[in-house]
Amino acid sequence: MSLPQLTLSLQFSQLSDAAAHRAALPRHQVARWLRHALDADGEFTVRIVDAEEGRALNRDYRHKDYATNVLTFDYAQTPVVMADLVLCAPVVAREAAEQGKTLQQHYAHLLVHGALHAQGWDHETSQAEAEDMEAREIEILAGLGLPNPY
């Protein structure tokens, strides 16, 4: 079975430690992670932001006044999955350290997580849906040779 096609824009805002985040996110890897999470062709913009931009977006769009690890802005699911994924670099780095993961492993998990959200998966509606989404993430990451993120 062939993987879906992907059009990808990978953007980095002004980060104090941009080199570490760029190193963890080579374009070919980001594309590979997303393609494995997609059930249809996709068009994604992935933007890596600082805490200020992450907080402003979360506040303005979700009415939560803090920077979160990943925000998914989904625009279409068919015939092409179209979404923006915004990842907050300092939050991702802190969580990776707290969870004993590499920065790259945590980015892979969050990109898969965001891609699933873009396709309609949800973990906030019910415990059953949360468990289904976690199981799908684990399956995708295992297929990529990555450990269980939970």
PyMOL CGO cylinders between C-alpha atoms (Angstrom):
from pymol import cmd
from pymol.cgo import CYLINDER

trace = [
    CYLINDER, 0.00, 0.00, 0.00, 1.39, 3.38, -0.95, 0.3, 1, 1, 1, 1, 1, 1,
    CYLINDER, 1.39, 3.38, -0.95, 1.38, 6.28, 1.44, 0.3, 1, 1, 1, 1, 1, 1,
    CYLINDER, 1.38, 6.28, 1.44, -0.70, 9.40, 0.79, 0.3, 1, 1, 1, 1, 1, 1,
    CYLINDER, -0.70, 9.40, 0.79, 0.83, 12.33, -1.05, 0.3, 1, 1, 1, 1, 1, 1,
    CYLINDER, 0.83, 12.33, -1.05, 1.80, 15.33, 1.05, 0.3, 1, 1, 1, 1, 1, 1,
    CYLINDER, 1.80, 15.33, 1.05, 2.44, 18.98, 0.32, 0.3, 1, 1, 1, 1, 1, 1,
    CYLINDER, 2.44, 18.98, 0.32, 4.40, 20.39, 3.26, 0.3, 1, 1, 1, 1, 1, 1,
    CYLINDER, 4.40, 20.39, 3.26, 5.46, 23.85, 4.34, 0.3, 1, 1, 1, 1, 1, 1,
    CYLINDER, 5.46, 23.85, 4.34, 7.82, 23.72, 7.33, 0.3, 1, 1, 1, 1, 1, 1,
    CYLINDER, 7.82, 23.72, 7.33, 8.33, 27.06, 9.10, 0.3, 1, 1, 1, 1, 1, 1,
    CYLINDER, 8.33, 27.06, 9.10, 10.40, 28.16, 12.09, 0.3, 1, 1, 1, 1, 1, 1,
    CYLINDER, 10.40, 28.16, 12.09, 9.72, 31.42, 13.90, 0.3, 1, 1, 1, 1, 1, 1,
    CYLINDER, 9.72, 31.42, 13.90, 12.51, 33.31, 15.64, 0.3, 1, 1, 1, 1, 1, 1,
    CYLINDER, 12.51, 33.31, 15.64, 13.68, 30.93, 18.36, 0.3, 1, 1, 1, 1, 1, 1,
    CYLINDER, 13.68, 30.93, 18.36, 16.57, 31.41, 20.74, 0.3, 1, 1, 1, 1, 1, 1,
    CYLINDER, 16.57, 31.41, 20.74, 17.54, 27.74, 20.35, 0.3, 1, 1, 1, 1, 1, 1,
    CYLINDER, 17.54, 27.74, 20.35, 16.40, 27.24, 16.77, 0.3, 1, 1, 1, 1, 1, 1,
    CYLINDER, 16.40, 27.24, 16.77, 19.32, 24.96, 15.87, 0.3, 1, 1, 1, 1, 1, 1,
    CYLINDER, 19.32, 24.96, 15.87, 18.19, 22.17, 18.22, 0.3, 1, 1, 1, 1, 1, 1,
    CYLINDER, 18.19, 22.17, 18.22, 14.63, 22.30, 16.90, 0.3, 1, 1, 1, 1, 1, 1,
    CYLINDER, 14.63, 22.30, 16.90, 15.73, 22.41, 13.27, 0.3, 1, 1, 1, 1, 1, 1,
    CYLINDER, 15.73, 22.41, 13.27, 18.01, 19.43, 13.90, 0.3, 1, 1, 1, 1, 1, 1,
    CYLINDER, 18.01, 19.43, 13.90, 15.12, 17.45, 15.42, 0.3, 1, 1, 1, 1, 1, 1,
    CYLINDER, 15.12, 17.45, 15.42, 12.84, 18.28, 12.48, 0.3, 1, 1, 1, 1, 1, 1,
    CYLINDER, 12.84, 18.28, 12.48, 14.52, 17.47, 9.17, 0.3, 1, 1, 1, 1, 1, 1,
    CYLINDER, 14.52, 17.47, 9.17, 11.97, 18.08, 6.43, 0.3, 1, 1, 1, 1, 1, 1,
    CYLINDER, 11.97, 18.08, 6.43, 12.07, 14.49, 5.11, 0.3, 1, 1, 1, 1, 1, 1,
    CYLINDER, 12.07, 14.49, 5.11, 11.33, 13.13, 8.60, 0.3, 1, 1, 1, 1, 1, 1,
    CYLINDER, 11.33, 13.13, 8.60, 8.44, 15.53, 9.21, 0.3, 1, 1, 1, 1, 1, 1,
    CYLINDER, 8.44, 15.53, 9.21, 6.96, 14.49, 5.85, 0.3, 1, 1, 1, 1, 1, 1,
    CYLINDER, 6.96, 14.49, 5.85, 7.43, 10.79, 6.67, 0.3, 1, 1, 1, 1, 1, 1,
    CYLINDER, 7.43, 10.79, 6.67, 5.74, 11.11, 10.08, 0.3, 1, 1, 1, 1, 1, 1,
    CYLINDER, 5.74, 11.11, 10.08, 2.78, 13.00, 8.64, 0.3, 1, 1, 1, 1, 1, 1,
    CYLINDER, 2.78, 13.00, 8.64, 2.32, 10.69, 5.65, 0.3, 1, 1, 1, 1, 1, 1,
    CYLINDER, 2.32, 10.69, 5.65, 2.17, 7.67, 7.97, 0.3, 1, 1, 1, 1, 1, 1,
    CYLINDER, 2.17, 7.67, 7.97, -0.57, 9.39, 10.00, 0.3, 1, 1, 1, 1, 1, 1,
    CYLINDER, -0.57, 9.39, 10.00, -2.70, 10.29, 6.97, 0.3, 1, 1, 1, 1, 1, 1,
    CYLINDER, -2.70, 10.29, 6.97, -5.54, 8.27, 5.47, 0.3, 1, 1, 1, 1, 1, 1,
    CYLINDER, -5.54, 8.27, 5.47, -5.78, 10.63, 2.47, 0.3, 1, 1, 1, 1, 1, 1,
    CYLINDER, -5.78, 10.63, 2.47, -3.54, 13.06, 0.63, 0.3, 1, 1, 1, 1, 1, 1,
    CYLINDER, -3.54, 13.06, 0.63, -2.64, 16.11, 2.67, 0.3, 1, 1, 1, 1, 1, 1,
    CYLINDER, -2.64, 16.11, 2.67, -1.55, 19.73, 2.56, 0.3, 1, 1, 1, 1, 1, 1,
    CYLINDER, -1.55, 19.73, 2.56, 0.06, 20.81, 5.81, 0.3, 1, 1, 1, 1, 1, 1,
    CYLINDER, 0.06, 20.81, 5.81, 1.87, 23.82, 7.15, 0.3, 1, 1, 1, 1, 1, 1,
    CYLINDER, 1.87, 23.82, 7.15, 3.95, 22.98, 10.21, 0.3, 1, 1, 1, 1, 1, 1,
    CYLINDER, 3.95, 22.98, 10.21, 5.10, 26.04, 12.14, 0.3, 1, 1, 1, 1, 1, 1,
    CYLINDER, 5.10, 26.04, 12.14, 7.47, 25.90, 15.11, 0.3, 1, 1, 1, 1, 1, 1,
    CYLINDER, 7.47, 25.90, 15.11, 6.90, 28.91, 17.35, 0.3, 1, 1, 1, 1, 1, 1,
    CYLINDER, 6.90, 28.91, 17.35, 8.15, 30.51, 20.57, 0.3, 1, 1, 1, 1, 1, 1,
    CYLINDER, 8.15, 30.51, 20.57, 6.14, 30.65, 23.79, 0.3, 1, 1, 1, 1, 1, 1,
    CYLINDER, 6.14, 30.65, 23.79, 4.74, 34.12, 23.07, 0.3, 1, 1, 1, 1, 1, 1,
    CYLINDER, 4.74, 34.12, 23.07, 3.26, 33.17, 19.69, 0.3, 1, 1, 1, 1, 1, 1,
    CYLINDER, 3.26, 33.17, 19.69, 2.05, 29.81, 21.02, 0.3, 1, 1, 1, 1, 1, 1,
    CYLINDER, 2.05, 29.81, 21.02, 0.30, 31.47, 23.94, 0.3, 1, 1, 1, 1, 1, 1,
    CYLINDER, 0.30, 31.47, 23.94, -1.32, 34.13, 21.74, 0.3, 1, 1, 1, 1, 1, 1,
    CYLINDER, -1.32, 34.13, 21.74, -2.69, 31.54, 19.31, 0.3, 1, 1, 1, 1, 1, 1,
    CYLINDER, -2.69, 31.54, 19.31, -4.00, 29.29, 22.10, 0.3, 1, 1, 1, 1, 1, 1,
    CYLINDER, -4.00, 29.29, 22.10, -5.60, 32.30, 23.81, 0.3, 1, 1, 1, 1, 1, 1,
    CYLINDER, -5.60, 32.30, 23.81, -7.14, 33.73, 20.64, 0.3, 1, 1, 1, 1, 1, 1,
    CYLINDER, -7.14, 33.73, 20.64, -8.46, 30.48, 19.16, 0.3, 1, 1, 1, 1, 1, 1,
    CYLINDER, -8.46, 30.48, 19.16, -9.09, 28.20, 22.15, 0.3, 1, 1, 1, 1, 1, 1,
    CYLINDER, -9.09, 28.20, 22.15, -9.57, 30.85, 24.88, 0.3, 1, 1, 1, 1, 1, 1,
    CYLINDER, -9.57, 30.85, 24.88, -6.85, 29.20, 26.99, 0.3, 1, 1, 1, 1, 1, 1,
    CYLINDER, -6.85, 29.20, 26.99, -4.20, 31.66, 28.14, 0.3, 1, 1, 1, 1, 1, 1,
    CYLINDER, -4.20, 31.66, 28.14, -1.07, 29.51, 28.04, 0.3, 1, 1, 1, 1, 1, 1,
    CYLINDER, -1.07, 29.51, 28.04, 1.26, 28.05, 25.45, 0.3, 1, 1, 1, 1, 1, 1,
    CYLINDER, 1.26, 28.05, 25.45, 0.40, 24.43, 24.61, 0.3, 1, 1, 1, 1, 1, 1,
    CYLINDER, 0.40, 24.43, 24.61, 2.49, 21.82, 22.80, 0.3, 1, 1, 1, 1, 1, 1,
    CYLINDER, 2.49, 21.82, 22.80, 0.51, 21.53, 19.54, 0.3, 1, 1, 1, 1, 1, 1,
    CYLINDER, 0.51, 21.53, 19.54, -2.43, 23.36, 18.00, 0.3, 1, 1, 1, 1, 1, 1,
    CYLINDER, -2.43, 23.36, 18.00, -4.27, 21.92, 15.00, 0.3, 1, 1, 1, 1, 1, 1,
    CYLINDER, -4.27, 21.92, 15.00, -6.11, 24.23, 12.64, 0.3, 1, 1, 1, 1, 1, 1,
    CYLINDER, -6.11, 24.23, 12.64, -8.02, 21.91, 10.31, 0.3, 1, 1, 1, 1, 1, 1,
    CYLINDER, -8.02, 21.91, 10.31, -9.65, 23.29, 7.18, 0.3, 1, 1, 1, 1, 1, 1,
    CYLINDER, -9.65, 23.29, 7.18, -10.73, 20.24, 5.16, 0.3, 1, 1, 1, 1, 1, 1,
    CYLINDER, -10.73, 20.24, 5.16, -10.74, 16.46, 5.51, 0.3, 1, 1, 1, 1, 1, 1,
    CYLINDER, -10.74, 16.46, 5.51, -11.84, 15.45, 2.00, 0.3, 1, 1, 1, 1, 1, 1,
    CYLINDER, -11.84, 15.45, 2.00, -10.76, 15.00, -0.66, 0.3, 1, 1, 1, 1, 1, 1,
    CYLINDER, -10.76, 15.00, -0.66, -7.49, 16.37, 0.77, 0.3, 1, 1, 1, 1, 1, 1,
    CYLINDER, -7.49, 16.37, 0.77, -6.67, 16.83, 4.46, 0.3, 1, 1, 1, 1, 1, 1,
    CYLINDER, -6.67, 16.83, 4.46, -5.71, 20.49, 4.86, 0.3, 1, 1, 1, 1, 1, 1,
    CYLINDER, -5.71, 20.49, 4.86, -4.36, 21.80, 8.15, 0.3, 1, 1, 1, 1, 1, 1,
    CYLINDER, -4.36, 21.80, 8.15, -1.87, 23.98, 9.95, 0.3, 1, 1, 1, 1, 1, 1,
    CYLINDER, -1.87, 23.98, 9.95, -0.01, 22.42, 12.88, 0.3, 1, 1, 1, 1, 1, 1,
    CYLINDER, -0.01, 22.42, 12.88, 1.60, 24.90, 15.28, 0.3, 1, 1, 1, 1, 1, 1,
    CYLINDER, 1.60, 24.90, 15.28, 4.09, 23.47, 17.77, 0.3, 1, 1, 1, 1, 1, 1,
    CYLINDER, 4.09, 23.47, 17.77, 5.48, 25.54, 20.62, 0.3, 1, 1, 1, 1, 1, 1,
    CYLINDER, 5.48, 25.54, 20.62, 9.21, 24.78, 20.79, 0.3, 1, 1, 1, 1, 1, 1,
    CYLINDER, 9.21, 24.78, 20.79, 9.83, 25.60, 24.48, 0.3, 1, 1, 1, 1, 1, 1,
    CYLINDER, 9.83, 25.60, 24.48, 6.82, 23.54, 25.58, 0.3, 1, 1, 1, 1, 1, 1,
    CYLINDER, 6.82, 23.54, 25.58, 7.85, 20.59, 23.39, 0.3, 1, 1, 1, 1, 1, 1,
    CYLINDER, 7.85, 20.59, 23.39, 11.42, 20.75, 24.72, 0.3, 1, 1, 1, 1, 1, 1,
    CYLINDER, 11.42, 20.75, 24.72, 10.27, 20.93, 28.35, 0.3, 1, 1, 1, 1, 1, 1,
    CYLINDER, 10.27, 20.93, 28.35, 7.84, 18.04, 27.95, 0.3, 1, 1, 1, 1, 1, 1,
    CYLINDER, 7.84, 18.04, 27.95, 10.42, 15.88, 26.17, 0.3, 1, 1, 1, 1, 1, 1,
    CYLINDER, 10.42, 15.88, 26.17, 12.87, 16.39, 29.05, 0.3, 1, 1, 1, 1, 1, 1,
    CYLINDER, 12.87, 16.39, 29.05, 10.17, 15.73, 31.68, 0.3, 1, 1, 1, 1, 1, 1,
    CYLINDER, 10.17, 15.73, 31.68, 9.06, 12.55, 29.90, 0.3, 1, 1, 1, 1, 1, 1,
    CYLINDER, 9.06, 12.55, 29.90, 12.57, 11.23, 29.24, 0.3, 1, 1, 1, 1, 1, 1,
    CYLINDER, 12.57, 11.23, 29.24, 12.15, 11.38, 25.44, 0.3, 1, 1, 1, 1, 1, 1,
    CYLINDER, 12.15, 11.38, 25.44, 14.37, 12.81, 22.77, 0.3, 1, 1, 1, 1, 1, 1,
    CYLINDER, 14.37, 12.81, 22.77, 13.19, 16.07, 21.25, 0.3, 1, 1, 1, 1, 1, 1,
    CYLINDER, 13.19, 16.07, 21.25, 12.76, 14.28, 17.93, 0.3, 1, 1, 1, 1, 1, 1,
    CYLINDER, 12.76, 14.28, 17.93, 10.61, 11.50, 19.44, 0.3, 1, 1, 1, 1, 1, 1,
    CYLINDER, 10.61, 11.50, 19.44, 8.32, 14.03, 21.08, 0.3, 1, 1, 1, 1, 1, 1,
    CYLINDER, 8.32, 14.03, 21.08, 7.99, 16.09, 17.89, 0.3, 1, 1, 1, 1, 1, 1,
    CYLINDER, 7.99, 16.09, 17.89, 7.13, 12.90, 15.95, 0.3, 1, 1, 1, 1, 1, 1,
    CYLINDER, 7.13, 12.90, 15.95, 4.42, 12.05, 18.46, 0.3, 1, 1, 1, 1, 1, 1,
    CYLINDER, 4.42, 12.05, 18.46, 2.93, 15.55, 18.44, 0.3, 1, 1, 1, 1, 1, 1,
    CYLINDER, 2.93, 15.55, 18.44, 2.92, 15.74, 14.64, 0.3, 1, 1, 1, 1, 1, 1,
    CYLINDER, 2.92, 15.74, 14.64, 1.14, 12.39, 14.42, 0.3, 1, 1, 1, 1, 1, 1,
    CYLINDER, 1.14, 12.39, 14.42, -1.26, 13.60, 17.13, 0.3, 1, 1, 1, 1, 1, 1,
    CYLINDER, -1.26, 13.60, 17.13, -1.96, 16.83, 15.24, 0.3, 1, 1, 1, 1, 1, 1,
    CYLINDER, -1.96, 16.83, 15.24, -2.43, 15.00, 11.94, 0.3, 1, 1, 1, 1, 1, 1,
    CYLINDER, -2.43, 15.00, 11.94, -5.01, 12.72, 13.56, 0.3, 1, 1, 1, 1, 1, 1,
    CYLINDER, -5.01, 12.72, 13.56, -6.87, 15.76, 14.93, 0.3, 1, 1, 1, 1, 1, 1,
    CYLINDER, -6.87, 15.76, 14.93, -6.89, 17.20, 11.39, 0.3, 1, 1, 1, 1, 1, 1,
    CYLINDER, -6.89, 17.20, 11.39, -8.68, 14.04, 10.25, 0.3, 1, 1, 1, 1, 1, 1,
    CYLINDER, -8.68, 14.04, 10.25, -11.37, 14.28, 12.92, 0.3, 1, 1, 1, 1, 1, 1,
    CYLINDER, -11.37, 14.28, 12.92, -9.86, 12.22, 15.75, 0.3, 1, 1, 1, 1, 1, 1,
    CYLINDER, -9.86, 12.22, 15.75, -10.62, 13.63, 19.19, 0.3, 1, 1, 1, 1, 1, 1,
    CYLINDER, -10.62, 13.63, 19.19, -9.52, 12.84, 22.73, 0.3, 1, 1, 1, 1, 1, 1,
    CYLINDER, -9.52, 12.84, 22.73, -11.53, 15.40, 24.67, 0.3, 1, 1, 1, 1, 1, 1,
    CYLINDER, -11.53, 15.40, 24.67, -15.07, 14.17, 23.96, 0.3, 1, 1, 1, 1, 1, 1,
    CYLINDER, -15.07, 14.17, 23.96, -14.97, 10.81, 25.72, 0.3, 1, 1, 1, 1, 1, 1,
    CYLINDER, -14.97, 10.81, 25.72, -12.63, 8.36, 27.41, 0.3, 1, 1, 1, 1, 1, 1,
    CYLINDER, -12.63, 8.36, 27.41, -13.32, 5.80, 24.67, 0.3, 1, 1, 1, 1, 1, 1,
    CYLINDER, -13.32, 5.80, 24.67, -12.32, 8.26, 21.93, 0.3, 1, 1, 1, 1, 1, 1,
    CYLINDER, -12.32, 8.26, 21.93, -9.20, 9.22, 23.88, 0.3, 1, 1, 1, 1, 1, 1,
    CYLINDER, -9.20, 9.22, 23.88, -8.22, 5.54, 24.17, 0.3, 1, 1, 1, 1, 1, 1,
    CYLINDER, -8.22, 5.54, 24.17, -8.89, 4.97, 20.46, 0.3, 1, 1, 1, 1, 1, 1,
    CYLINDER, -8.89, 4.97, 20.46, -6.75, 7.97, 19.51, 0.3, 1, 1, 1, 1, 1, 1,
    CYLINDER, -6.75, 7.97, 19.51, -3.89, 6.91, 21.80, 0.3, 1, 1, 1, 1, 1, 1,
    CYLINDER, -3.89, 6.91, 21.80, -3.99, 3.38, 20.37, 0.3, 1, 1, 1, 1, 1, 1,
    CYLINDER, -3.99, 3.38, 20.37, -3.82, 4.78, 16.82, 0.3, 1, 1, 1, 1, 1, 1,
    CYLINDER, -3.82, 4.78, 16.82, -0.88, 7.03, 17.74, 0.3, 1, 1, 1, 1, 1, 1,
    CYLINDER, -0.88, 7.03, 17.74, 0.98, 4.09, 19.30, 0.3, 1, 1, 1, 1, 1, 1,
    CYLINDER, 0.98, 4.09, 19.30, 0.32, 1.99, 16.17, 0.3, 1, 1, 1, 1, 1, 1,
    CYLINDER, 0.32, 1.99, 16.17, 1.55, 4.72, 13.78, 0.3, 1, 1, 1, 1, 1, 1,
    CYLINDER, 1.55, 4.72, 13.78, 4.66, 5.45, 15.85, 0.3, 1, 1, 1, 1, 1, 1,
    CYLINDER, 4.66, 5.45, 15.85, 5.48, 1.73, 16.14, 0.3, 1, 1, 1, 1, 1, 1,
    CYLINDER, 5.48, 1.73, 16.14, 5.24, 1.50, 12.34, 0.3, 1, 1, 1, 1, 1, 1,
    CYLINDER, 5.24, 1.50, 12.34, 7.81, 4.28, 12.19, 0.3, 1, 1, 1, 1, 1, 1,
    CYLINDER, 7.81, 4.28, 12.19, 10.11, 2.43, 14.60, 0.3, 1, 1, 1, 1, 1, 1,
    CYLINDER, 10.11, 2.43, 14.60, 9.38, 4.83, 17.44, 0.3, 1, 1, 1, 1, 1, 1,
    CYLINDER, 9.38, 4.83, 17.44, 8.53, 3.88, 21.04, 0.3, 1, 1, 1, 1, 1, 1,
    CYLINDER, 8.53, 3.88, 21.04, 5.15, 4.12, 22.73, 0.3, 1, 1, 1, 1, 1, 1,
    CYLINDER, 5.15, 4.12, 22.73, 4.84, 7.79, 23.74, 0.3, 1, 1, 1, 1, 1, 1,
    CYLINDER, 4.84, 7.79, 23.74, 2.69, 6.97, 26.73, 0.3, 1, 1, 1, 1, 1, 1,
]
cmd.load_cgo(trace, "trace")
